[in-house]
């Protein structure tokens, strides 16, 4: 029976794994920031019930929340270049990391749109009326009053979402991007 766990190898391999932490953290942080911003915009559009965009975003959110992350990753990584090649655009040379950022951002945007929509709805309607009575435009009342309170209420679910996406980076090796988890797997 061989050795299954070697502490000296683990200590020796740890610095090599640390070289890939930045990939995992960078994907998570950039996608989280862009996703929350995009999700907030989608939430406001959904609350305002903008005629065509509202229906499109309902379908988008339903699709993104209803399909597994790995399926979304494969659809974007393999599907978009194929569709673009039929339109005459060559996307074969685009790095896999670009598609990973796109999928993570869209995934976070779909979930954060629902989180932000419920957080904005949870705010008191009296504060919107107070902002209007003070002469604020609708944009000013959103920026100064409504969105800061909504972000405060949405911190716990958004944190859970970002932690889930951090764990989801383990799947990006399927499209050829090496992060910390893939490097550990290769070294094992």
N, C-alpha and C positions, 0 to 999 in steps of 0.2 A: 504494500500500500504506500503510495507516494505522499509527498507533502502537499497539503491543500492550501495552507496559509503560511506565508513566509513574511515575518515582520520586517526583516532586513530589506527585502524587495519592496515592501510597501513604503518604507522610509526612503529608500532610494528613488522610487517612482513618484513620490509626492511632489517634488519640485517640477517635474515634467508636466504633471497635471495642472499645476498652478499657472503654467504658460498659456493654458486654454480657458482659464476662468474669465478673462476679459471678453472672449467671444460670447459666452453665455450671458454675462451681465450686460454687455452692450446691447445684445438682441433684446433682452427683457426690458431694459430701461428705455431705449429709443422707441420700441414698439408700444410700451405702456404710455409714454408721453403723447405720441402721435395718436394712439388709439383712444385715449381719454378725450383729447381735443376733438377728434372726429366724432366720437360718440356723443359728446356734448352738443355738437352742431346737429347731429341726427336727432337727438332728444328734443331740441328746441323746434326743429322742423316738424317732428311728430306731434308735439304739443300744439303747435300753431295750425296743424292739419292742412299744410300746403298741398293742394289738390293732387298733383301727379307724384311729387316726391314722397308724400306720406305713404302711398301705396307701394312705391318702389322700396322704400326703407322697411316697410312691414315684411315684404318678401325677403329682402336682404337679411334682416334680423332673424327671421324664421329659418332661413337656410343655414346661416352661420351658427345658430344655436342648436339646430336640429341635426347637423352632420358631425361626425367625428373629426377631430383636428387633423388626423393623418389623411383622411379623405380630402379635406380642404387643401392640405399641403401638396398632395399628388395632383389634384385638379389644377392648381395654379402653376406648379412646377412643370408638369408635363402638358397640360391642356392649353395654357395661354400661348406658349411658343408655337404649338401646333396650329392654333387658330390664327395667330399672327402670320405664320408662314403661308397660309392660304390667302391672306390679304396682301402678300408681297413683302412683309417685313421679316427680316431674319433676326430672331432672338436666340439663336443657338449659342452665341458667345456671351450672353448675359450670365454673370456669376450666380450660382445658386443662392448666395446670401441675399441678393436683391429680392428673390421670390420669398425667402424666409421672412424678411422684414415685412413684405407686403401681406403675407398670410397672417403673421402675428398681429400686425396693426389692424387688419380687418376683423380678425377674431376678437381682439380686445375692444374694438369700436362697437361691434354688435352687442356684446355683453354690457359694456359701459353705457351704451345708449339707453338700455332699459333701466340700468341702475340710476343714471342721471335723470331720466324721465320720471321715475318714481320719487326721486329726491326733490325734484322741482315741484312735483304735484303735492308733496308732503308739506311744502311751505305754506304759511298762512296767506290766504287771499287778501287779508287786510293790509299786508305789507306792500302788495302790488298797488292797491288803492292809495296807500299813503304816499308811495313814490310818485304816483300820477298826480296826487293833490299838491305835491311839492314842485310840480312842473317838470319832472324828469321825463325824458322820452322813454319809450319802451326799451331801447337799447341800453340807455343809462341805468334803468332800473334792473335790468338783467345783470349788467356788469357790476354794479355797485351793491346790490341787495340780494337778488334772487340766487345767482350762481354761487357767490361765496357761501351762502347758507346751504345750498344744495351740495357743494363739494364737502362741507363739513359733515353733513349727514351721510354722505356716500363713502367716507374714508374706510370704514370696515369692509363693506363688500368689494370696493375697488382693491383694497389690500389683498383680500382673498383671491381676487382675479389675477393680480400680478404674481402672487405666489404660485398659483396654478400654471401660469404661463412660464414661470421660471422652471417648473418641473417639466413642462411641455417641451422645453428645449432639448430634452433627451431624444426627441423624435426627429430632429433635423438631420441626423446622420443619414436618414433615408434618401435625402436629396444631395448627399455628398458634402455636407458642411460638417467639419470636425469641430466639436466643442469639447468641453471637459468630460462629459459623460462618454462620448464616443472614444476619446483618447484613452480613458480608463478601460473601456471594453477592449480596445485594440491591444493595450498593454497586458491585459489579463489573458 
